């Protein structure tokens, strides 16, 4: 054990950074640690041909998958999945076919699976077992599979590996834009996954469904139309969700809930999405990315339902949970756009610094103009901004929300006027805010007073609005509330960080054992004290030891 | 055979919109029985298109009749049943856009008068994606009306709502069913905002403010709301209420601060 730990650590730090140049070295320590993969043969060729290296990279992931099954630890599968983005650039039918051929043997029972995989990339006539891939399959760990029900033969490929290859095929088909083919293949793959009940497959199958629904989204007719294939896959996804819940498969559960929500929202089935949220429970320990997506969709639903406070909460969490590196700029842009609109709807003015972030600046420009119009309370500017950017807003799906902002603009306008003038005639208000008539102005101002937007009174006979003196903010509960909010946010952050910490399995048993030992030692000591043959120095030393 | 008698019933219903509700509902239930025997109550992939159109028309007529009879529950039921028909692609069932928008507009208005804004907006969101001419929601005669009303109600231009209900802007007879409900709604909205906004109001101008017909009605309304009428002016009894509210408010604040502080202490203890 102690000898193995440092090797593992080194491996860990390598995968976290994954500089492309080092990938060639990656398989080596993995092989050393397990002693089952002999990759050294490929080493000299790696610098020559990227395709060969890609094949080697793919195969190096099999070791990780093997280890995931053997140790029953999903982290290794996740690591294999993470490496897909690196392999992705070099994927081609030949690379995939090579990897498949090397892995499967013509005689084995799983050769039909291999044939299916091969036909998906259009290389059905490549013969299996040519590359004598025996080195891959012969590993002592596969025997020790914890899924005790199925006793694997030593030569059998573990399903994780063929599903992993399936995902690679999906990725390739997606990049090659053959969506229809991809959807068909995904259907086959997901059917196959459903027949397998292995917990080590969870995070892989989540990925499979993800690509499945992605393919369907891209097949004509495109989503907003009710004939889009995404409507047709809903029953499949719902069935998958049910199975995942029954099997306590949190990865698939989280990912399928998110997919379904996305699916419903694409066709604007808000009610169904809302019902889905209320009838399911999003797994607590889901992957961070899935949580971020889920929160975004939830925020969207709540915003449409006018529950802005909740929407704001969810969207803030979503933007904070979004990965800060460059890989998810699109997500944080979309989430931030929606967040800005919700903030405006709540009557807040978003922070100007939001618009200055380099990754967001361009995308948020229309929203910046919008915020400016709302902030000043200029109805005319507001209308022109909407008219100018209607297409962008419609594409972002924020258009209907933005149309609701009109009343906020008017309210802000009234508030500005009430702050600047101690007394102003309704006619002036009407002209400045471009309202239809004086009567409208009167009703609107009265409503604003009732809603607590401004502190003022109206005089109907003389037709003016008289503002009340503005009180001292520090005499109200406002600062206390702001303080409370911040403290709550800090405490929540602390709690979440504690939760996010990873504790080694079974460590507490060790501690229990230690505690027991300590207790025994204490008892002994007490006994010795009782017997009187223990002097003070001895006692002090022992206490230090504890 | 069966679908011919169904078509007959529908023609009968369409010709006489002023038919009494019990008569109409008798005819409608007959029509629904025929639909049931034809297995076309809900659309399936095997249902022939002409039957789909007939089924849809039956529900639409049912919806219109029940709204004329002010039977909101029955109307909602019909609208729910129509939903799967409206979702069908235009290839299977060519949409009858004016009729569809009429029913949808009515259901929007119903949601609005019942104050179910969340559902109103969810519904609105899905309209934009409808097959065939659903894109211009505001420009549509039937759909634009409830959308505009909602916007005006939200920003507080009650006079526009009033005018819209009075004038010829009302798209068809069925829509005026809601006018009475909306009128009362607006009036109570105006009354509650006036209570806060004006120190006092002369009776004569209150009449026009609340869209009432005579000063007698104003006084009646004022009594109903518990306002004090003195020397031709209305005074709102809100100052007294404010005083007691302040006391409760102050107590509330100190209690809240105490609770918060205790909470912080507890949390700190768990952290340290």
Interface residues (C-beta under 8 A of the other chain):
Chain A: X224 X225 X226 X227 X267 X268 X269 X270 X271 X274 X304 X305 X306 X307 X400 X403 X404 X406 X407 X410 X435 X436 X437 X439 X440 X443 X444 X445 X446 X447 X448 X449 X450 X456 X457 X458 X459 X460 X461 X477 X480 X484 X487 X491 X494
Chain B: X87 X88 X89 X91 X117 X118 X119 X121 X122 X124 X125 X126 X128 X129 X131 X151 X154 X155 X156 X157 X158 X159 X160 X189 X190 X192 X193 X194 X195 X196 X197 X198 X199 X201 X202 X205 X209 X253 X256 X257 X260 X264 X267 X271
